[in-house]
Amino acid sequence: MRVTVDLGRRAYDVVMGAGVRRDLASLIQARAPRARVAGLITSAPLRRQTWFDLDTGLEQHVIEVPDGEAAKDWSVLGHLCESLAHVGLSRYDVIVGVGGGAVTDLAGLAAALYQRGLAVVQIPTTLVAQVDAAIGGKTAVNLTSGKNLVGAFHQPVGVLCDSDTLTTLSERERIGGLGEIAKCWLLEDRRAADLASTPLSSLVTMSVQLKAGLVMLDEHDAGQRALLNYGHTLGHALEILALERDADEVRHGEAVAIGLAFAARLAHALSRIGAREVSNHDEVLRTLGLPARLPAFASTSALITAMGRDKKTHHDLTFVLPGAAGFEVVHRVEPSVVAAVLDQFRDES
């Protein structure tokens, strides 16, 4: 399956299927023909996987970065750029990001900054990365103040979503990846009753097509692309609080799922949707085996403070919410309303 992100001269394909990683050399030859050296950015655990038999057709150097969210750190980005210089990448060479959303974010940002911009190919190896992080050119690292606060738009020259890489995912990683798929299912206004009979490959394709379509409409996140942040305002706040405790406490997809359940309740409290749609959200999450309740460690006051630092805000509380006219970005939501819905949501647990 191939989905094209049509951005004119910078158009690229997202290719999905078993073994598509073996197209890497031909992709680089077609999209970065002057490249002579490739820097493969990955983590040590991924480098040991049986599917890590990547061949760029060039002189290639594997550069290891921390696994998971620890990769998205300002200091890691600096060390990575030093490593790219050490192995001799020039402005016509290529970076290949191999990993989950954190690694592909880091690799993409390094490609945007090093030598003022190198070609980057993304090989996402988790569900989260295949349906979301590796597509669309949004790259970033985190600050202690919030997620993804330092970044750049830098489109890849190609994305290879190899289903072989998903076979080595842990069950928690697989389920966590379904959070972004749940978001896409809900954004498309699909019913929970149809979800159980839909194969994973179709869910991945649906999610990639939705994201590609929104990126083509709004590459730089100035309008409709912001809808892809549905569930992320609370989700990112949960991740920030969780990282203060344990990097593995809450995965991105789990946080998004909780954020989706909360967003539906907030929309209902604002009279934007009825109780039936809240129930549909909950049933979608249950069908996919996703969490839909606030963790005990996240206090209402801490969550509101963290949500106020979200990159989508403009000195207020901002959410993507469903309504009678569809999904839209809603600004200046009263903190007192958010707090009341959070407290009610917590009491449901």
N, C-alpha and C positions, 0 to 999 in steps of 0.2 A: 504494500500500500504506500502511495506517495501523495503527500499533500504539499502544494506549493504555497509559500508565503511570497506573494507577488508585490515586491517593492521596487518595481522598475529594474534598473541596472543592478540593484542589490538583491534581487529575488533569489530565493534558495528553496531547496526541497527538504521536507522532513520525510525520511524513508523509514518505514516500519516493517519488521519481519524478522524471522530467524536467520541469523548469519549475515545480516546486512553490514556488520562491522567490516567484513572483508571487502567492501566497496571503498574503504578509506583511501587507498593509494590512488584509485582512479578519480575519486572526488577531488583530492588535492591537486592532481595533475590538471583537471578541468578548471578548477576555481582559483588555484594559486600556482600557475605554471612556472613562475620564476623561483618558487621555493626550493631551497637546497637542504635545509635543516628543519626538523620538526621537534618541538618540545611537547612531550606527552605529560600532562598534569594529572596525577591520580594519587590515591592513598595506598599505603603499604598493604592493607588487607585486600584491596581490589587487584593490586598487581599480582597477588598470589592465586587469583582465580584461574580456572582452566580456560576460560574464554579470553583471557588477556594474552592473545596471540596477535596483537595488532601490528600491521605492517603499513607504514606510510609510503614506502617506496623511496624514502630519503634517508640521509643520515639522521638518526633519531636518538633522542635522549629522554629517558623517563625521569621526571622530577616528582618526588613524593612530597605530599603536603598532609597535614593532619586529617584524620577521618572525621566526617560529620561536621556539625556546626562550628567546631573549633577551627576549621579551615577559613571561615569568613571573618578573619581578623586583620586589622591594619598591619600588624607586624609580620604576619604570614605573607601578606601581599608584597611587602618590601623584600622579604627573603626570596620570594618567588621571582621577582623581577631581577634581583641580583643573580639568581641561578640561570635565568634566561640569558643574561649577559655573559655569564661564565662559560656557557656551552656554545656561545657565538651566534645566537639568532640575530639575523638582520631584519630590516623592515620589510623584506619580501618573503620572509620565511613564515612558518605556520605554527600555531599552537593548537593542540588537541586536548580538550577537556574530557576526561574519562571518569565519571562518577555520578554521585547523586546531585541534588540541587545545590548543596553547598560548594562542591568542587566545581561544578559547571559555572556557578556564579563567580567564583574566584578566578577561574581560568578566563572567563569572558572579560572580567575587569582588567586582568593583567594584559590581555590582548588589546584592550582599548587604550591602555596607558603606555605600554612598553614601545619605544620607538615611535610614539604618537599613533600607534594603531597597526596591529598585525591581523592577518586572516586567522580566524578560529573556526575549527570544526568541533562540534559537540557530539560526544557519544554518551548519552545519559544512561545510567545503569540501574535506576530505580524508577518506580511508577511515578513518583512526584516529579522527577526530572523529565521523564519522557512525555508527560502530558502537560507540563507547565514550565519548569525552571529553565530548561535548555532551549526553549522556543521563544522568539520575540525580541531578543537582544537586550533585555534588562539585566544588568550585572551590578553587583554590589557586595560590599562587606559591611559588617555591623560595627556600631559603636556601643559603648556601655550605656549610652542614653537611649538606644533603640536599634531596631533591625533595619538593615538595608539603607542606612542614612548616607553612606558614601558610595556613589556608583556612577555609572554612565550607560548610555544606550550604545550598544555595539553589536550589530547583527552578525550571526555566524554566516559562513559560506555554505554550510550544510549541517544537517542533524541526522545522525544514524541511530535510530531507536531499535536496538537489537533485542528481540525477546529472549534470546539465549541468556542474557545477563540477568534476567528476572528470576531464572530458575534457582539462583544461589541466594536470593533474598530470604531473610528470616521472616517468620510469619508476622511479627509485629511490623517490620518494615513494609511488607506487602499490604497489610491492612491500613497502615498509616498513609500509604500512597493513594488509597481510595478516597481520602479526604478531598483532594483536588478533583477527582472524578465526580464525587457527590456534588461539589460546587457546580461543575459544568452541567450535570444532569438537571439540577434545579434552575440554573440560569436559562436552560432550554425549555423550562416549564413542562418537564416530563413528570409522569406520575410514578409513585412508588410501586404500584401494581405491575408495571412493565419491566421493572428493574431486574428481578430475579431470573428472568428468562433471557437476559441479554448477556452474551459472552464477553469475557474480559477484552478480547481483541477489538470488539465493536465499541466498547466503552472507551478504550484508548483512542481509537480513530475518531469517535465523536468529540472527545476532549481536544484532540489536536486540531480538528477542523474548526471548532469553535474559537480556539485561541488564535489560529492563523487568520480567521476572518476578522476578528477584532483588531489584531495587529495591523492588518492591511488598511483598516479604516482609520486607525489612530496609533501610528507607530510610536509616538513619543508620550503617550499616556496623558493626553490633554482633554480627553472626552470619554468616548465609549469604552476604551480599553480599561478604564478604571473599574468597570463592572467585574473584571476578573479578580478584583480584591474582595468580592463578596465573602463574608465570614472572616476576613483577614484582620480587621481592626481589633477585635477581641482576640483573635488567634495569635497575632503578633505580640499582643500584650501578655498573653499566657506564656508564650515562648520566652520573652524577656524575663519574667518572674521565675520561670522554671530554670533558666540558665544560671540564675543566682544560686540555685540549690544543687542542681545536677544536670550536666549536659544531656543526659539521656532521660530526664524525667518526663518530658512531653515532646513527642515528635511533631514536625510541622503539620503533617496531615491530620494528626489527632487534634491539634490546636485549631486547625481550620474547621474540622467537624464540629467542635464545641462552639466555635464562632458562628457557624451556620445555624445551629439550634438557637443560639442567643439572638441572632439577627432577626430570625422569624418572630421571636417573642417581642423584640423591640418594635418591629413593624406592626405587630398586632396591637401593642400598647399605644401606638401612634395612629391607630385606626386605618392603617394602610392595607391590611389583609385580614381575613377572617380566621377563626380557630381551625377551620378545615385545612387551610394551607400550613398552619403550624404543625398540625398532625401529619401532613404529607412530608414535611421536612424530617420529622422524627422517624417516620417509617422508612424513608430513604436511608437515613443513617443506620437504623436497626438492620435493614436488609444487607447493608455492606459491612456490618459488624463494627461500626465506628462508635466512639464514645460521644455522648451528648449531654454530659453533665459537668459542672464546674469542679475542678479539683479543690480539695480542702485548703491548700496552701495559699490560694489566690483570694485575697481580701477584696472587697468592693472598692475601697479607697485606693489600694495599690493598683488595681486594674484600671480605674478611671485615670489615675495619674499616667500610667503607661500608655493608655489609649490616646491621651492628649499629646503624646510625643510621636504618634504615628506619622509617617511621611505624607499621608494624604490630607492631614489636617491643615487648617489655616487659622491657627489660634482659636480653635474650637474643637468640638467633638463631631467627627464626620464618619458616616457609615454608608455603605452600599446597602440599599434596602429594597425589597419587593413592594409593589403597590398596584393599584388598579391599572395603571398605564405601563406596567412592566417594572424592570429594575432601573434604579437611578441612584446617583450620589446625593446624599442628603446631608447638608451642612447645618451647623448650629443646633445640634440636638441638645436639649437641656440636660445638664449633668444630673439633675435631680430625677429626671425620668429614667436615665440610664441606670442610676443607682437603684431605683425602685425595681426595675426589671431584673437587674443582676441579683438582688436580694430574693426576689420571687423565684428566679431560676435556681438559685442555690437551695431554696427550700423544697424544690421538687426532687432533689437528690435523695 
